[in-house]
Amino acid sequence: MAMVGRVAAMWLRGFVVAGVALIGVGCSFGADPTTTTTEPLVEITTTVPPVETTITTTTLAELSDPSFPSYSIVQRREDDNGDTVVVLLDATSYEILSDVDLYDVLVDVVERFPPIVEAHVVDSPAAAQAVLVEEPSDDQLQTLGEHYLVSLEEGFRIVYRGPFADLGTSVLGS
């Protein structure tokens, strides 16, 4: 190992001596320190052939939007204990609606627009008009049966309605 160290040290010394010698030769090669000379620059032109590039585009089948349907709050009644809102889903923002979508809408509404103690989610403007009516007409009841999807009661209980009524109830946050 000591031998390797000595050889490395000798190489290093050799490089240092050679570097100093080159600097000395460059500085003293007959140049007068008071005279400066400039040589014209030589323009070098190189031609690089164009590089062919291949771009591969992969098109996947349309993926469904992983987010829940678009909605708007069309009515809001303020109360000291929390507000009541009517949420109208945009029917053009989804093709198939699931209980998970409805749950996600409720969670989003409660988190983004507090304080909410009661929410009613519908998917038609007629149902949005009828959902808070105390004594709805037969036509309004029929509309609600088809388009009233889910409600949030007491700020935590989810009640599935209309086409989702067979799912019963669940609890927000569970």
Steps between C-alpha positions, in 0.01 A plus 500: 500500500790733576638434155173614340512820704857573389412441134198730529715770663756471220229539235360801680843664519549428129172669410582804712848535345359458147229760568751755629725436201216555255402823667862617489537414133175674412600816681857520372466387139663808360208732563575855588289589803449853368371389161170333443401327185163392387434241242180492302243251617431213269135419445425133505171386355372153563192345356310261717262273317143518627413244763192296435277481801213268550215607721272229622156603612291262703130563515310332778131444507319784674542464870212593720555800720598367842331791673138521596233678293486877467238673710371836611327613814168640378342578838643580841307568818706631786437391858689545826554122527623466140370564152271300275608477138354359180767358272423460130723253313599587146360203308746562216800445730446127546372198314450262789433608855587286800446523873872580533456798267212626713699451820794692349272787400365524856850495649613772259198721569540469878874571488489787252185684612464469878307507721261246349267292709262394224556441129273372223658371178285488186569466130227713344398864539137396564610280791714787632186717511291230670739354756438762771125540438312407818201346320611398149242430228463157340712612204768630734495173695546306176790726399660458842460123476704500179748782561552539878814294554639548850469722804715588796313535829624633835840564343605133494225256395483421128163382369494359148179583315315447172695263273752439783244443778584130525845597636343629823708725721861550594707740705710784359865438574478124533 
